[in-house]
Amino acid sequence: MRYVVGVDLGTSAVKVLLVSQEGDVVDEVSKDYPLYHDQPGYSEQDPEDWVKQTKAALKELTDRLDAGSTIDGLSFSGQMHGLVLLDADRRPLRRAILWNDTRTTAECREIEELVGLNRLHELTKNPALEGFTLPKLLWVKKHEPEVFAQADVFLLPKDYVRYRLAGDLSMDYSDAAGTLLLNVADKEWSKEVCEKTGIPFDLCPNLVGSEEKTGTILEDVASETGLTTATQVFAGGADNACGAIGAGILEDGLTLSSTGTSGVVLSYEATGDKDFQGQVHYFNHGDSSAYYTMGVTLAAGYSLSWFKDTFADDISFEALVDEAKQSKIGAKGMLFTPYIVGERTPHPDSAIRASFIGAHASHNRGDFARAVIEGITFSLNESVQIFRNKGKTISKVVASGGGAKSDLWLQIQADVFNADVVTLSNEQGPGMGAAILAAVGSGWYPTLKDCAKDFVSYDKTYSPIEENVKTYQALFNLYQDVYHQTKSLNHQLADYR
């Protein structure tokens, strides 16, 4: 038997998938590693932990492999934005600063001033946010100048692990798009942004396509992992880009709605020439000829988890959703905004907080739970609306994550989005996207789209109900007012938190 491996380097763990030529996941292994929060707002990891646990996961996988089987190729999905600084000997100079580190607000404002807000959007297609890599580079330059002076190249998390496995120093376009240093439309590092922000251009690594071969497994790594030096290694992509590939988002009209801790609405774009003026993220796809736009709800599934832990700790999620089913559209006249940790799209506001609007004495816990589910979906729909306002056709939405495990929530998504919502038969997310990249790179298929036709299949379809669509549209219009009506109050209350 012949296989490929998809390596998904996440924030809390690395997950490796063994995938057959038929697209079946025949084995998987997950290994976790620690996060370091030395100060409020800091979030770091030791790159060596990623390497150690990835090797351990691969070894466990190959130990269970049938005799005579071969692994043709391996590729990666990785957490975006994290800064890995290497010296001239290719050793990390410090821990990696992660995507969810928020220490760089001042650097974001500096970038806007130095580059110009409109010019930044024109070149990089994205706003300056704390999660991106460029603000982290500026923070190290300012606060750890002795470290920055030794820096020879920077990488993103998965690219460092790939370097350690195969010896290649490069970065793919989809991950590079999240650095705020890439000219997204032209697919090249922006000398202008580097010059204006004082980042040496030669810190930027070589750029490659996600499905490009970047080497083979090194001899010492082969002995540690059970792989062979014949196993080809391909560049891989950013986790959201690989998640799109793993959900089959490879043509116009298809959109992904993913509700994990955060929520993502991601839509395929054939070109990189649209101007969203920073309202949504605009990145290069894992399909190197394409792009995708993406909106983010910071606390999607997290809002429901928070509500359950706080007010329904004695019952299961399934029981809580059953209570929500007993309510009705609009939760009997109540709205919820899922801003418990701030918001990203379309309001990049770290100080805004959640609200229940319209609560009255007849409301019960099920009504509140339904309001939370509807509010999360309204937040996701703000991204859908931005896409449509720019002429995007959204006819089918592929649902994944926690929001894809509830018939109630799936129907609410179909009604709020006013589009068919489908679920995946075998949801493996970014790891499957990485495996598809490895399969195409290994020559199993000519294109990602061809491979996805066999590797990705859909299960249930939820169609919008016309009467519900009209009611939710009216409620959504009210929902959009809540941010503006509560912004000043929330910013004033920040002093008392």
C-alpha positions, 0 to 999 in steps of 0.5 A, spaced: 500 500 500 502 507 498 500 512 503 501 520 504 502 523 511 498 530 512 502 533 518 497 539 522 501 543 526 496 546 531 497 551 537 496 545 542 498 539 539 501 536 532 496 531 529 499 526 523 494 523 518 496 517 514 491 517 508 491 512 503 490 512 495 483 512 496 483 518 500 481 514 507 484 516 513 487 509 516 491 512 522 492 518 526 496 520 532 496 526 536 502 529 540 501 535 545 506 541 547 506 546 552 504 554 551 508 559 555 504 565 558 510 569 561 506 575 562 499 577 560 498 578 553 504 573 551 503 567 548 510 563 546 512 556 544 519 552 544 520 550 536 524 544 539 517 542 542 514 542 535 520 538 532 520 533 538 513 531 538 512 531 530 518 526 530 514 522 536 508 522 532 511 520 525 514 514 529 508 512 532 505 512 526 510 508 522 511 503 527 503 501 526 504 501 518 503 494 515 510 491 512 511 493 505 507 499 505 510 506 503 509 513 504 510 517 498 510 524 500 509 528 506 506 535 507 504 540 512 498 545 515 501 550 520 498 555 525 499 562 522 503 568 523 508 565 529 515 568 529 521 563 529 527 567 528 533 563 526 541 565 527 546 564 521 547 557 524 539 556 523 538 555 531 532 559 534 534 565 537 528 565 542 521 562 543 516 563 537 511 568 538 504 566 536 498 568 533 494 569 539 500 573 542 497 581 543 503 585 545 504 588 539 498 593 539 503 599 539 507 596 533 501 595 529 500 603 529 507 604 527 506 600 521 500 604 519 503 610 520 510 608 516 506 604 510 500 608 510 493 605 511 491 605 504 498 603 502 498 597 507 491 594 504 493 595 497 500 591 498 498 586 503 490 586 503 490 586 510 490 590 516 495 591 521 493 586 527 497 584 533 497 576 530 501 578 524 508 576 524 511 583 522 509 587 528 512 581 532 519 582 528 518 590 530 517 588 537 523 584 537 527 589 534 525 594 539 525 590 545 530 585 544 535 588 539 541 584 541 536 578 539 534 581 532 541 583 531 543 576 530 537 574 526 539 571 519 532 569 517 525 568 519 520 562 518 513 560 520 512 554 525 510 549 520 516 551 515 521 550 521 519 543 522 519 542 515 526 545 515 528 540 521 525 534 517 528 536 510 533 541 510 529 546 506 529 554 508 522 556 505 515 559 506 509 558 501 505 563 499 499 562 503 503 562 510 507 568 507 500 572 506 499 572 514 506 576 515 504 582 513 510 583 508 507 579 502 505 583 496 499 578 496 497 579 488 504 579 486 506 573 490 513 576 492 515 579 498 514 587 499 521 591 499 517 597 500 514 594 506 520 592 509 524 599 507 518 603 510 518 599 517 526 597 517 526 590 516 532 587 512 529 584 506 534 578 506 530 576 513 525 574 508 526 566 506 525 563 499 517 563 497 514 556 494 508 554 492 504 549 497 504 543 493 512 544 491 517 539 493 522 542 498 526 536 499 526 529 502 526 526 509 533 527 512 537 521 513 538 522 521 530 524 521 529 517 517 532 513 523 528 517 528 521 517 525 521 510 521 520 514 514 525 513 509 530 518 505 525 517 499 519 520 502 518 526 499 516 533 503 512 538 500 511 545 502 504 545 505 500 551 507 497 555 512 492 552 517 486 556 514 488 554 507 489 547 508 482 547 511 479 550 505 483 544 501 480 539 506 473 541 505 474 542 497 473 549 497 477 550 490 472 553 486 467 559 486 461 559 489 464 555 495 465 557 502 467 554 508 464 556 515 468 553 521 466 554 528 471 552 533 473 556 539 473 561 534 469 562 527 472 562 520 468 564 514 472 563 508 471 564 501 474 562 494 477 567 490 480 566 483 484 573 483 487 577 488 485 584 485 479 585 489 479 591 494 476 589 501 479 595 504 482 591 510 474 589 512 476 581 511 483 578 511 485 576 503 490 571 503 493 566 498 490 560 497 494 553 498 492 552 490 498 557 488 493 560 482 488 562 487 486 566 493 481 566 499 477 571 503 476 570 510 472 573 516 473 571 523 469 571 529 474 571 535 469 567 540 464 562 536 464 556 539 468 559 545 461 563 546 457 557 547 462 553 551 463 559 556 455 560 556 455 552 558 460 552 563 457 558 567 450 557 566 449 550 564 455 546 567 450 540 570 448 538 563 451 536 556 452 540 550 447 536 547 442 537 552 443 544 552 442 544 544 435 540 546 433 546 550 435 551 545 430 547 540 424 549 545 425 556 543 423 559 537 427 564 532 429 570 535 430 567 542 423 570 544 425 577 542 433 576 545 439 578 541 446 576 543 453 579 541 459 574 541 464 579 543 466 575 550 474 576 548 473 582 543 471 582 536 475 581 529 470 581 523 468 586 521 470 590 528 477 589 530 476 591 537 479 588 543 475 592 548 468 591 545 464 585 550 458 581 549 451 583 550 444 580 551 439 585 548 432 584 550 432 579 556 425 579 560 422 575 565 419 570 561 426 567 558 429 561 560 436 558 559 434 555 553 432 561 550 439 564 552 442 558 549 438 559 542 440 567 542 448 565 543 447 560 537 444 565 533 448 571 535 455 567 533 451 565 526 450 573 525 457 574 527 459 569 521 454 572 517 457 579 517 463 576 513 458 573 508 455 579 507 461 583 506 463 578 501 456 578 497 457 586 497 463 585 493 459 581 488 461 574 491 456 569 489 455 564 495 451 558 493 453 553 498 457 553 505 461 547 507 460 547 515 465 544 519 467 544 527 462 544 533 457 548 529 456 542 524 454 537 529 448 540 531 442 539 526 439 546 529 445 550 528 446 547 521 439 549 519 440 556 523 446 557 518 442 555 512 437 560 514 441 566 516 446 565 510 440 564 505 445 558 502 445 551 502 449 548 508 453 541 507 457 537 512 463 533 510 462 525 511 469 525 514 471 531 517 479 532 518 480 539 516 487 542 515 490 535 516 486 532 510 488 539 506 496 537 507 495 530 505 491 532 499 497 537 497 502 531 498 498 526 494 498 532 488 505 533 489 507 525 489 503 525 482 497 521 484 493 527 481 494 532 476 490 538 481 488 539 488 481 539 485 481 533 482 484 530 488 479 533 492 473 530 488 476 523 491 478 525 498 473 530 500 465 528 500 459 531 503 454 528 507 447 532 509 444 538 506 440 543 509 437 548 505 434 555 507 427 555 509 424 562 506 420 564 512 425 563 516 430 567 512 426 573 512 425 573 519 433 572 520 434 578 515 430 583 520 433 580 526 440 581 523 439 588 521 437 589 529 444 585 531 448 589 526 446 595 530 448 592 537 455 594 536 455 601 535 450 602 540 454 599 546 461 600 543 462 607 548 459 603 554 464 597 553 470 602 552 468 606 558 467 599 562 474 597 560 477 601 566 473 597 571 475 590 568 
